Amino acid sequence: MIQLELESSGDLPEGGAFGGGRRRERGFALTGGGRSARDSSFEVELEGRLVFSNDSGRPVLLELKGTISTERSNEFERQGRTMSMETAQAGTFEQTLTLSED
């Protein structure tokens, strides 16, 4: 058995991470012209185990549990007015994979 501790964090790409972001931004910009600034990030912390079968020499079980969080801030400027939005989401993650030989 191998104990696992996985951590990752970073910046999310524009648009795709929250679905439809570019369409919303484009729609806002088309109504009066303007500019926008965006900052999106994520953090993942997982723990688990990978179990190997000595008989077959291959993995037979993977279990992962942990947390995932995202933060996003947007600032739009249009016709001399500025609108700011911040969103934070957090949740738990749990995945179990059982591998068998057929």
Secondary structure, 3 states (H helix, E strand, C coil): CEEEEEEEEEECCCCCCCCCHHHHHHHHHHCCCEEEEEEEEEEEEEEEEEEEECCCCEEEEEEEEEEEEEEEEEEEEECCEEEEEEEEEEEEEEEEEECCCC
